[in-house]
Amino acid sequence: MRAAQIARKKKAEAQIIGTPTARCFWPRATIREFVAVSLSHRVLNLGICALLAVIGLLRLY
């Protein structure tokens, strides 16, 4: 998924083909991809976290 996003962003003509992942690597691969995608959208994620924090603080009062 991340390779396809990078290729689209760079406007490269590429064909991305996924391969099966062994079951024992799923947890690590999932966490790695989650962190990588989150970091590539830092501003959006920080904005959402800030918004959720403000909403949470407003509910306390």
PyMOL Python script that loads the backbone (N, CA, C, O; Angstrom):
from pymol import cmd

cmd.read_pdbstr("""\
ATOM      1  N   MET A   1       0.822  -1.183   0.000  1.00  0.00           N
ATOM      2  CA  MET A   1       0.000   0.000   0.000  1.00  0.00           C
ATOM      3  C   MET A   1       0.876   1.260   0.000  1.00  0.00           C
ATOM      4  O   MET A   1       0.641   2.198  -0.762  1.00  0.00           O
ATOM      5  N   ARG A   2       1.875   1.256   0.861  1.00  0.00           N
ATOM      6  CA  ARG A   2       2.722   2.445   0.983  1.00  0.00           C
ATOM      7  C   ARG A   2       3.510   2.681  -0.304  1.00  0.00           C
ATOM      8  O   ARG A   2       3.708   3.830  -0.700  1.00  0.00           O
ATOM      9  N   ALA A   3       3.960   1.620  -0.957  1.00  0.00           N
ATOM     10  CA  ALA A   3       4.697   1.762  -2.216  1.00  0.00           C
ATOM     11  C   ALA A   3       3.808   2.393  -3.288  1.00  0.00           C
ATOM     12  O   ALA A   3       4.272   3.223  -4.071  1.00  0.00           O
ATOM     13  N   ALA A   4       2.548   2.008  -3.326  1.00  0.00           N
ATOM     14  CA  ALA A   4       1.610   2.586  -4.297  1.00  0.00           C
ATOM     15  C   ALA A   4       1.383   4.066  -4.006  1.00  0.00           C
ATOM     16  O   ALA A   4       1.313   4.874  -4.932  1.00  0.00           O
ATOM     17  N   GLN A   5       1.269   4.427  -2.733  1.00  0.00           N
ATOM     18  CA  GLN A   5       1.091   5.838  -2.369  1.00  0.00           C
ATOM     19  C   GLN A   5       2.293   6.670  -2.794  1.00  0.00           C
ATOM     20  O   GLN A   5       2.134   7.772  -3.319  1.00  0.00           O
ATOM     21  N   ILE A   6       3.473   6.158  -2.572  1.00  0.00           N
ATOM     22  CA  ILE A   6       4.693   6.888  -2.942  1.00  0.00           C
ATOM     23  C   ILE A   6       4.785   7.034  -4.454  1.00  0.00           C
ATOM     24  O   ILE A   6       5.130   8.103  -4.956  1.00  0.00           O
ATOM     25  N   ALA A   7       4.477   5.960  -5.184  1.00  0.00           N
ATOM     26  CA  ALA A   7       4.529   6.015  -6.649  1.00  0.00           C
ATOM     27  C   ALA A   7       3.539   7.035  -7.195  1.00  0.00           C
ATOM     28  O   ALA A   7       3.866   7.781  -8.118  1.00  0.00           O
ATOM     29  N   ARG A   8       2.328   7.075  -6.635  1.00  0.00           N
ATOM     30  CA  ARG A   8       1.339   8.058  -7.085  1.00  0.00           C
ATOM     31  C   ARG A   8       1.785   9.473  -6.768  1.00  0.00           C
ATOM     32  O   ARG A   8       1.618  10.379  -7.585  1.00  0.00           O
ATOM     33  N   LYS A   9       2.350   9.665  -5.592  1.00  0.00           N
ATOM     34  CA  LYS A   9       2.797  10.999  -5.184  1.00  0.00           C
ATOM     35  C   LYS A   9       3.901  11.513  -6.101  1.00  0.00           C
ATOM     36  O   LYS A   9       3.942  12.700  -6.425  1.00  0.00           O
ATOM     37  N   LYS A  10       4.789  10.626  -6.516  1.00  0.00           N
ATOM     38  CA  LYS A  10       5.903  10.998  -7.405  1.00  0.00           C
ATOM     39  C   LYS A  10       5.495  10.988  -8.866  1.00  0.00           C
ATOM     40  O   LYS A  10       6.292  11.314  -9.745  1.00  0.00           O
ATOM     41  N   LYS A  11       4.226  10.606  -9.127  1.00  0.00           N
ATOM     42  CA  LYS A  11       3.696  10.521 -10.495  1.00  0.00           C
ATOM     43  C   LYS A  11       4.530   9.591 -11.373  1.00  0.00           C
ATOM     44  O   LYS A  11       4.764   9.863 -12.551  1.00  0.00           O
ATOM     45  N   ALA A  12       4.967   8.496 -10.775  1.00  0.00           N
ATOM     46  CA  ALA A  12       5.740   7.494 -11.503  1.00  0.00           C
ATOM     47  C   ALA A  12       4.781   6.467 -12.094  1.00  0.00           C
ATOM     48  O   ALA A  12       3.787   6.088 -11.475  1.00  0.00           O
ATOM     49  N   GLU A  13       5.102   6.033 -13.285  1.00  0.00           N
ATOM     50  CA  GLU A  13       4.311   4.968 -13.889  1.00  0.00           C
ATOM     51  C   GLU A  13       4.838   3.663 -13.334  1.00  0.00           C
ATOM     52  O   GLU A  13       5.910   3.196 -13.720  1.00  0.00           O
ATOM     53  N   ALA A  14       4.080   3.083 -12.428  1.00  0.00           N
ATOM     54  CA  ALA A  14       4.530   1.860 -11.773  1.00  0.00           C
ATOM     55  C   ALA A  14       3.367   0.914 -11.593  1.00  0.00           C
ATOM     56  O   ALA A  14       2.214   1.331 -11.480  1.00  0.00           O
ATOM     57  N   GLN A  15       3.681  -0.340 -11.569  1.00  0.00           N
ATOM     58  CA  GLN A  15       2.680  -1.359 -11.286  1.00  0.00           C
ATOM     59  C   GLN A  15       3.087  -2.010  -9.976  1.00  0.00           C
ATOM     60  O   GLN A  15       4.132  -2.655  -9.890  1.00  0.00           O
ATOM     61  N   ILE A  16       2.263  -1.840  -8.965  1.00  0.00           N
ATOM     62  CA  ILE A  16       2.561  -2.359  -7.636  1.00  0.00           C
ATOM     63  C   ILE A  16       1.848  -3.688  -7.464  1.00  0.00           C
ATOM     64  O   ILE A  16       0.635  -3.780  -7.651  1.00  0.00           O
ATOM     65  N   ILE A  17       2.598  -4.706  -7.110  1.00  0.00           N
ATOM     66  CA  ILE A  17       2.040  -6.034  -6.922  1.00  0.00           C
ATOM     67  C   ILE A  17       2.390  -6.493  -5.507  1.00  0.00           C
ATOM     68  O   ILE A  17       3.562  -6.542  -5.133  1.00  0.00           O
ATOM     69  N   GLY A  18       1.378  -6.821  -4.740  1.00  0.00           N
ATOM     70  CA  GLY A  18       1.598  -7.299  -3.381  1.00  0.00           C
ATOM     71  C   GLY A  18       1.940  -8.781  -3.367  1.00  0.00           C
ATOM     72  O   GLY A  18       1.598  -9.522  -4.288  1.00  0.00           O
ATOM     73  N   THR A  19       2.605  -9.190  -2.331  1.00  0.00           N
ATOM     74  CA  THR A  19       2.925 -10.604  -2.158  1.00  0.00           C
ATOM     75  C   THR A  19       2.407 -11.060  -0.795  1.00  0.00           C
ATOM     76  O   THR A  19       2.251 -10.246   0.115  1.00  0.00           O
ATOM     77  N   PRO A  20       2.146 -12.336  -0.655  1.00  0.00           N
ATOM     78  CA  PRO A  20       1.676 -12.842   0.633  1.00  0.00           C
ATOM     79  C   PRO A  20       2.724 -12.646   1.728  1.00  0.00           C
ATOM     80  O   PRO A  20       3.926 -12.734   1.479  1.00  0.00           O
ATOM     81  N   THR A  21       2.251 -12.381   2.929  1.00  0.00           N
ATOM     82  CA  THR A  21       3.128 -12.228   4.075  1.00  0.00           C
ATOM     83  C   THR A  21       2.913 -13.413   5.001  1.00  0.00           C
ATOM     84  O   THR A  21       1.780 -13.800   5.288  1.00  0.00           O
ATOM     85  N   ALA A  22       4.015 -13.981   5.463  1.00  0.00           N
ATOM     86  CA  ALA A  22       3.912 -15.113   6.386  1.00  0.00           C
ATOM     87  C   ALA A  22       3.204 -14.653   7.660  1.00  0.00           C
ATOM     88  O   ALA A  22       3.378 -13.519   8.106  1.00  0.00           O
ATOM     89  N   ARG A  23       2.410 -15.543   8.233  1.00  0.00           N
ATOM     90  CA  ARG A  23       1.604 -15.206   9.409  1.00  0.00           C
ATOM     91  C   ARG A  23       2.444 -14.692  10.568  1.00  0.00           C
ATOM     92  O   ARG A  23       2.001 -13.816  11.310  1.00  0.00           O
ATOM     93  N   CYS A  24       3.637 -15.217  10.732  1.00  0.00           N
ATOM     94  CA  CYS A  24       4.471 -14.802  11.869  1.00  0.00           C
ATOM     95  C   CYS A  24       4.951 -13.349  11.727  1.00  0.00           C
ATOM     96  O   CYS A  24       5.336 -12.735  12.722  1.00  0.00           O
ATOM     97  N   PHE A  25       4.934 -12.798  10.520  1.00  0.00           N
ATOM     98  CA  PHE A  25       5.384 -11.414  10.311  1.00  0.00           C
ATOM     99  C   PHE A  25       4.247 -10.400  10.356  1.00  0.00           C
ATOM    100  O   PHE A  25       4.508  -9.197  10.349  1.00  0.00           O
ATOM    101  N   TRP A  26       2.981 -10.853  10.403  1.00  0.00           N
ATOM    102  CA  TRP A  26       1.835  -9.942  10.355  1.00  0.00           C
ATOM    103  C   TRP A  26       1.859  -8.858  11.426  1.00  0.00           C
ATOM    104  O   TRP A  26       1.698  -7.687  11.084  1.00  0.00           O
ATOM    105  N   PRO A  27       2.050  -9.184  12.702  1.00  0.00           N
ATOM    106  CA  PRO A  27       2.017  -8.122  13.718  1.00  0.00           C
ATOM    107  C   PRO A  27       3.069  -7.036  13.466  1.00  0.00           C
ATOM    108  O   PRO A  27       2.761  -5.845  13.505  1.00  0.00           O
ATOM    109  N   ARG A  28       4.293  -7.451  13.213  1.00  0.00           N
ATOM    110  CA  ARG A  28       5.366  -6.483  12.987  1.00  0.00           C
ATOM    111  C   ARG A  28       5.136  -5.673  11.711  1.00  0.00           C
ATOM    112  O   ARG A  28       5.353  -4.461  11.700  1.00  0.00           O
ATOM    113  N   ALA A  29       4.701  -6.330  10.646  1.00  0.00           N
ATOM    114  CA  ALA A  29       4.451  -5.633   9.385  1.00  0.00           C
ATOM    115  C   ALA A  29       3.303  -4.639   9.518  1.00  0.00           C
ATOM    116  O   ALA A  29       3.362  -3.539   8.969  1.00  0.00           O
ATOM    117  N   THR A  30       2.263  -5.026  10.245  1.00  0.00           N
ATOM    118  CA  THR A  30       1.111  -4.140  10.436  1.00  0.00           C
ATOM    119  C   THR A  30       1.502  -2.899  11.226  1.00  0.00           C
ATOM    120  O   THR A  30       1.133  -1.783  10.861  1.00  0.00           O
ATOM    121  N   ILE A  31       2.242  -3.092  12.296  1.00  0.00           N
ATOM    122  CA  ILE A  31       2.688  -1.948  13.110  1.00  0.00           C
ATOM    123  C   ILE A  31       3.613  -1.051  12.302  1.00  0.00           C
ATOM    124  O   ILE A  31       3.487   0.173  12.357  1.00  0.00           O
ATOM    125  N   ARG A  32       4.551  -1.648  11.543  1.00  0.00           N
ATOM    126  CA  ARG A  32       5.484  -0.864  10.723  1.00  0.00           C
ATOM    127  C   ARG A  32       4.733  -0.008   9.702  1.00  0.00           C
ATOM    128  O   ARG A  32       5.041   1.172   9.537  1.00  0.00           O
ATOM    129  N   GLU A  33       3.756  -0.594   9.020  1.00  0.00           N
ATOM    130  CA  GLU A  33       2.997   0.157   8.015  1.00  0.00           C
ATOM    131  C   GLU A  33       2.140   1.234   8.666  1.00  0.00           C
ATOM    132  O   GLU A  33       2.035   2.338   8.133  1.00  0.00           O
ATOM    133  N   PHE A  34       1.529   0.935   9.805  1.00  0.00           N
ATOM    134  CA  PHE A  34       0.725   1.929  10.508  1.00  0.00           C
ATOM    135  C   PHE A  34       1.577   3.137  10.889  1.00  0.00           C
ATOM    136  O   PHE A  34       1.175   4.279  10.667  1.00  0.00           O
ATOM    137  N   VAL A  35       2.743   2.886  11.457  1.00  0.00           N
ATOM    138  CA  VAL A  35       3.628   3.983  11.868  1.00  0.00           C
ATOM    139  C   VAL A  35       4.105   4.767  10.652  1.00  0.00           C
ATOM    140  O   VAL A  35       4.136   5.997  10.683  1.00  0.00           O
ATOM    141  N   ALA A  36       4.475   4.075   9.590  1.00  0.00           N
ATOM    142  CA  ALA A  36       4.971   4.756   8.390  1.00  0.00           C
ATOM    143  C   ALA A  36       3.907   5.642   7.759  1.00  0.00           C
ATOM    144  O   ALA A  36       4.191   6.778   7.379  1.00  0.00           O
ATOM    145  N   VAL A  37       2.690   5.138   7.646  1.00  0.00           N
ATOM    146  CA  VAL A  37       1.613   5.939   7.055  1.00  0.00           C
ATOM    147  C   VAL A  37       1.254   7.103   7.980  1.00  0.00           C
ATOM    148  O   VAL A  37       0.992   8.210   7.509  1.00  0.00           O
ATOM    149  N   SER A  38       1.240   6.858   9.283  1.00  0.00           N
ATOM    150  CA  SER A  38       0.947   7.934  10.241  1.00  0.00           C
ATOM    151  C   SER A  38       1.977   9.044  10.151  1.00  0.00           C
ATOM    152  O   SER A  38       1.628  10.225  10.179  1.00  0.00           O
ATOM    153  N   LEU A  39       3.241   8.672  10.045  1.00  0.00           N
ATOM    154  CA  LEU A  39       4.299   9.679   9.955  1.00  0.00           C
ATOM    155  C   LEU A  39       4.266  10.425   8.624  1.00  0.00           C
ATOM    156  O   LEU A  39       4.657  11.590   8.556  1.00  0.00           O
ATOM    157  N   SER A  40       3.807   9.764   7.575  1.00  0.00           N
ATOM    158  CA  SER A  40       3.756  10.448   6.285  1.00  0.00           C
ATOM    159  C   SER A  40       2.618  11.473   6.228  1.00  0.00           C
ATOM    160  O   SER A  40       2.599  12.330   5.345  1.00  0.00           O
ATOM    161  N   HIS A  41       1.674  11.385   7.164  1.00  0.00           N
ATOM    162  CA  HIS A  41       0.567  12.335   7.251  1.00  0.00           C
ATOM    163  C   HIS A  41       0.580  13.020   8.624  1.00  0.00           C
ATOM    164  O   HIS A  41      -0.453  13.116   9.287  1.00  0.00           O
ATOM    165  N   ARG A  42       1.739  13.486   9.035  1.00  0.00           N
ATOM    166  CA  ARG A  42       1.913  14.049  10.378  1.00  0.00           C
ATOM    167  C   ARG A  42       0.964  15.191  10.683  1.00  0.00           C
ATOM    168  O   ARG A  42       0.315  15.199  11.728  1.00  0.00           O
ATOM    169  N   VAL A  43       0.880  16.150   9.782  1.00  0.00           N
ATOM    170  CA  VAL A  43       0.075  17.344  10.045  1.00  0.00           C
ATOM    171  C   VAL A  43      -1.388  16.962  10.250  1.00  0.00           C
ATOM    172  O   VAL A  43      -2.026  17.424  11.195  1.00  0.00           O
ATOM    173  N   LEU A  44      -1.908  16.137   9.383  1.00  0.00           N
ATOM    174  CA  LEU A  44      -3.302  15.701   9.505  1.00  0.00           C
ATOM    175  C   LEU A  44      -3.525  14.955  10.817  1.00  0.00           C
ATOM    176  O   LEU A  44      -4.494  15.222  11.527  1.00  0.00           O
ATOM    177  N   ASN A  45      -2.634  14.023  11.139  1.00  0.00           N
ATOM    178  CA  ASN A  45      -2.792  13.248  12.372  1.00  0.00           C
ATOM    179  C   ASN A  45      -2.651  14.119  13.616  1.00  0.00           C
ATOM    180  O   ASN A  45      -3.398  13.938  14.577  1.00  0.00           O
ATOM    181  N   LEU A  46      -1.718  15.050  13.617  1.00  0.00           N
ATOM    182  CA  LEU A  46      -1.580  15.946  14.767  1.00  0.00           C
ATOM    183  C   LEU A  46      -2.805  16.842  14.910  1.00  0.00           C
ATOM    184  O   LEU A  46      -3.247  17.125  16.024  1.00  0.00           O
ATOM    185  N   GLY A  47      -3.352  17.287  13.782  1.00  0.00           N
ATOM    186  CA  GLY A  47      -4.557  18.106  13.821  1.00  0.00           C
ATOM    187  C   GLY A  47      -5.735  17.340  14.398  1.00  0.00           C
ATOM    188  O   GLY A  47      -6.485  17.873  15.215  1.00  0.00           O
ATOM    189  N   ILE A  48      -5.901  16.104  13.981  1.00  0.00           N
ATOM    190  CA  ILE A  48      -6.994  15.287  14.504  1.00  0.00           C
ATOM    191  C   ILE A  48      -6.804  15.022  15.991  1.00  0.00           C
ATOM    192  O   ILE A  48      -7.760  15.099  16.763  1.00  0.00           O
ATOM    193  N   CYS A  49      -5.569  14.707  16.399  1.00  0.00           N
ATOM    194  CA  CYS A  49      -5.295  14.467  17.830  1.00  0.00           C
ATOM    195  C   CYS A  49      -5.570  15.716  18.651  1.00  0.00           C
ATOM    196  O   CYS A  49      -6.138  15.631  19.740  1.00  0.00           O
ATOM    197  N   ALA A  50      -5.172  16.877  18.136  1.00  0.00           N
ATOM    198  CA  ALA A  50      -5.418  18.131  18.853  1.00  0.00           C
ATOM    199  C   ALA A  50      -6.922  18.387  18.975  1.00  0.00           C
ATOM    200  O   ALA A  50      -7.405  18.782  20.035  1.00  0.00           O
ATOM    201  N   LEU A  51      -7.648  18.162  17.896  1.00  0.00           N
ATOM    202  CA  LEU A  51      -9.090  18.351  17.919  1.00  0.00           C
ATOM    203  C   LEU A  51      -9.756  17.423  18.942  1.00  0.00           C
ATOM    204  O   LEU A  51     -10.629  17.853  19.697  1.00  0.00           O
ATOM    205  N   LEU A  52      -9.348  16.165  18.965  1.00  0.00           N
ATOM    206  CA  LEU A  52      -9.903  15.223  19.931  1.00  0.00           C
ATOM    207  C   LEU A  52      -9.547  15.619  21.367  1.00  0.00           C
ATOM    208  O   LEU A  52     -10.361  15.452  22.275  1.00  0.00           O
ATOM    209  N   ALA A  53      -8.345  16.138  21.574  1.00  0.00           N
ATOM    210  CA  ALA A  53      -7.942  16.583  22.914  1.00  0.00           C
ATOM    211  C   ALA A  53      -8.786  17.773  23.359  1.00  0.00           C
ATOM    212  O   ALA A  53      -9.213  17.833  24.513  1.00  0.00           O
ATOM    213  N   VAL A  54      -9.029  18.712  22.460  1.00  0.00           N
ATOM    214  CA  VAL A  54      -9.851  19.881  22.797  1.00  0.00           C
ATOM    215  C   VAL A  54     -11.276  19.449  23.118  1.00  0.00           C
ATOM    216  O   VAL A  54     -11.874  19.926  24.083  1.00  0.00           O
ATOM    217  N   ILE A  55     -11.815  18.548  22.309  1.00  0.00           N
ATOM    218  CA  ILE A  55     -13.180  18.061  22.576  1.00  0.00           C
ATOM    219  C   ILE A  55     -13.229  17.366  23.939  1.00  0.00           C
ATOM    220  O   ILE A  55     -14.172  17.557  24.707  1.00  0.00           O
ATOM    221  N   GLY A  56     -12.214  16.565  24.229  1.00  0.00           N
ATOM    222  CA  GLY A  56     -12.166  15.893  25.529  1.00  0.00           C
ATOM    223  C   GLY A  56     -12.070  16.870  26.680  1.00  0.00           C
ATOM    224  O   GLY A  56     -12.709  16.676  27.715  1.00  0.00           O
ATOM    225  N   LEU A  57     -11.283  17.913  26.515  1.00  0.00           N
ATOM    226  CA  LEU A  57     -11.161  18.927  27.572  1.00  0.00           C
ATOM    227  C   LEU A  57     -12.455  19.705  27.745  1.00  0.00           C
ATOM    228  O   LEU A  57     -12.827  20.033  28.871  1.00  0.00           O
ATOM    229  N   LEU A  58     -13.142  20.003  26.663  1.00  0.00           N
ATOM    230  CA  LEU A  58     -14.399  20.733  26.758  1.00  0.00           C
ATOM    231  C   LEU A  58     -15.467  19.902  27.447  1.00  0.00           C
ATOM    232  O   LEU A  58     -16.337  20.465  28.112  1.00  0.00           O
ATOM    233  N   ARG A  59     -15.434  18.608  27.314  1.00  0.00           N
ATOM    234  CA  ARG A  59     -16.429  17.754  27.977  1.00  0.00           C
ATOM    235  C   ARG A  59     -16.203  17.673  29.460  1.00  0.00           C
ATOM    236  O   ARG A  59     -17.118  17.332  30.209  1.00  0.00           O
ATOM    237  N   LEU A  60     -14.982  17.986  29.909  1.00  0.00           N
ATOM    238  CA  LEU A  60     -14.708  17.960  31.349  1.00  0.00           C
ATOM    239  C   LEU A  60     -15.375  19.123  32.061  1.00  0.00           C
ATOM    240  O   LEU A  60     -15.655  19.048  33.257  1.00  0.00           O
ATOM    241  N   TYR A  61     -15.628  20.191  31.331  1.00  0.00           N
ATOM    242  CA  TYR A  61     -16.183  21.393  31.971  1.00  0.00           C
ATOM    243  C   TYR A  61     -17.655  21.518  31.773  1.00  0.00           C
ATOM    244  O   TYR A  61     -18.263  22.476  32.251  1.00  0.00           O
TER     245      TYR A  61
END
""", "prot")
cmd.dss("prot")
cmd.show_as("cartoon", "prot")
cmd.util.cbc("prot")
cmd.orient("prot")
